[in-house]
Amino acid sequence: MEMIPAKEIHAAAEGLRGLAHETRLSVLCHLLQGPMCVQQLIEATGTSQSNLSQHLAKMRLMGILVNEKRGQQVFYRIANPAFEQLIMALKAIYCPGMCGQSGEGR
């Protein structure tokens, strides 16, 4: 049996802790549809701008999201396709009736 180094286990646990919040998971589920601006994410998640900004900043610092300024708006997208696969796996487990609705045809 191959041993997984403790450093990688720690990094995975930290990454999962970064995802383990309802607002962050909601943002990621919505971003499976493609890049969205802050205002779209506020409307989609139902959270306040200040609360959303804190969560977006945390996910950006963790390398989960990247942002791009377009004129006056900032758009966010998932940084790594592996995170998209992880969110889709979570949707398959916890929202089985919704799988396949987001992220298709991208």
Secondary structure, 3 states (H helix, E strand, C coil): CCCCCHHHHHHHHHHHHHHCCHHHHHHHHHHCCCCEEHHHHHHHHCCCHHHHHHHHHHHHHCCCEEEEEECCEEEEEECCHHHHHHHHHHHHHHCHHHCCCCCCCC
